[in-house]
Amino acid sequence: MNTKEKILKSSTKLFCEYGYKGTSVRKIAADVGIKQSALYNHFKNKEEIFLEVSKNIFSSPFSLKDEEIKESALKGKAFLTKYAMQYKLLTFDKNNENMFRLLMIELFANKELREQFMSEFNDKNIQVLSEGFFIMMQNSLVKSSDPMLMAYEFLSTLFYIRLQVTLLRFDNKSTDTLSTQFEKHVDFFWESIKAK
């Protein structure tokens, strides 16, 4: 692991533990075991570190190229199942969950973070899903409709379940009832869009 990766790993841990405001560049450098001045060789400030860390949380569960999207989308429901299961893994990952909670708080305070959320999470996920739905329509796997709207409809429920899990865990409540909601969502959604 190089120094930059160590900084990002330590930062993630410290942001989750102390929040954005409670984490200083000094704390990050000390946790990595480097001088504060050495940290500035990799990042210009705490915000830049935070934005870099958040990219991983906002990233799409699928990092597919166009050809892979086409190949995967031709499997119809399996495409949606795989997508939802990747999303579920991110949702129940403890480290990811803590950062997600912090990012939900910071979204309202940081314009750059909001822009990053829109491009890294919203736009990329909607693009991958709408391309998938368009391919499914072309191959008569699903009803003809607006692929972008379908993408929003599919993703919004996944995001809401993720938010519910985070809120329940924040109050130390059980998330057992939500563990199967991802699969149920795929089943319900597929039944409503599949070609007859």
N, C-alpha and C positions, 0 to 999 in steps of 0.2 A: 504494500500500500504506500503510495507516494504521499508527500506532505499535504498536498491539496485534498486528497481523499481523506486523510486523517482529520483535517480541519472540518470537512463536511460531516464526517461521522461524529466528531465531538460536538459540533454545533447542533446537529440534530438532537443528540442526547440532552444537551444543555437547554436548548429552546423548549424541549418537551418538559424538562424539569422546572425551569425558572421562568418560562415565557419569553417573549421577545424583549420586553423592557428589562427583565431581570437578568438577561444574559449580556455580558459585556465582551468586547474584543479581548480584554485582559483575561477573563475567565476561559475563553475559548483557547487562547494561546497557552495558558497554564495547563489546561487539560490535555492539549496536544503535546506539551513539553517543549515548546519553542518560545522564543522571545516575541513580544507583541510586534516589534518592528519586522520580524521575519514573516509574520502573518500577512503583512501588507504587501509582500512580494507576490502574493497569490490573489488577494482580494483588497479592494480599495476601502471597504468599510463593512460594518455589521449588516447593513441592509443588503448589500450585494451577496453576502454569504447566505442570508435568509432567503433571498430570491432563488439562489442556486439550489438550496436544500428543498425549497417548495416545488421545484420543477418535477422532482421525483414523485411527490404526492399527487400532483395534478396530472401526471402523465396518463395517457390512454392505457387501458388494460391491454389493448392490442397495439403493437407497433408493426403493423403490416404494410408491406409495399403493395402497390396496385395489383400486381399479379397474384399475390397471396390473398388479398381481399377477394378477388374474383374466384379463386379456387375454393376458398373457405365458404363464401356466400352460396356457392352452388350446392352446398350441403344443407341449405335451408335452416331448419330449426337447430341443427348442430352448431351452426355459426353463432346463433343467439345464445345457446347454452354455454358454449365455450367463452363467449364474451362475458356473460353474467357470472360464470364461475371465476374468471380472472378478477372481476370486480368484487366478488365475495371474498376472495383471498386477500385483496387489498383492504377490504372493510374490517376483517377480523384479525389483521396483522397488528399487534399491539403497538409497535413503533410507528407504523403508518397512521394508526388511529390517533395517537397522541399529537402527531404533527397536524393531522387533519383538523383536530379540535382547535389547535392554536391558529391554524390558517383561517378557520371560520371567523375567529375573533379579529384577526389582523386584516382580513379583506376589507373591512369598513374603514380602516385607518390608513391604508396604503394603496395609493392609486396604481403604482407599478405592479403590485401584487394582483390587483383586480384585473389589469390588462393581461398579465401573465395567465391568470385563471381563465380568462376568456379565450386566449389563444391556445394555451397548452392543454386545458381540460375541455372546455366547451367546444371550440371550433374543431379540434382534432378528433374528438369522439364523435361529434355529429357528422363529420366528413367520412370517417370510417364506416359508421353505421348506415348513413344515407347511400354510400356507394354499394354497400352490401345489399340493402333493400332494393336499389335500382337493378342490380344484377339478378336478384330473385324475381323481380317483376318481369324482366326481359326473358327469363326462363320459365315463366308461368308457375312459379312456386308460391307466390303470394298475389293477392288482389292488386290491381292497378290502383295506385294512390300517389300521394306526394311523399317521396322517399325521405325528404328532410323532416317533414312533420312526423313521419313514422319514427325517425331517429330520435327526435325530441321526446316523443311519447314513451319510447322504450327506455331511454336513458334517464328520464326524470324520475321514474319509479325506483330505479336502482340507486340514484342519488338520494332519494328520500329515505330508502331503507338504510343506507349508509349513515345518514344524519340521525335517524332513530337509534341505531346501534350506538353511535357516539354519545347521544344524550342519555340513554339508559345506562351505559357504562360510567358516565360522568357521575351519576347518582348511585352507583354500585348496585344497579338493578339487573336482573337476569335478561339476557338477550336470546334465550333458548327459543322463544316463539318466533323470532325473526330469522333463525338460521336456515329455515326452509323457504323463506319468502322469495329468495332469488329464483329458485327452481319453479315455484308456483307462478311467479311473474312471467317467466319464459313460457310455461304451459298456457297460461291465460292469454298472453299476447299472441302467441303463435296461432291459437285457435281462432282468434279474431281477425287475423290477417291472411291465413293460408288460403290458397286457391281451392275452390270446391271441386 
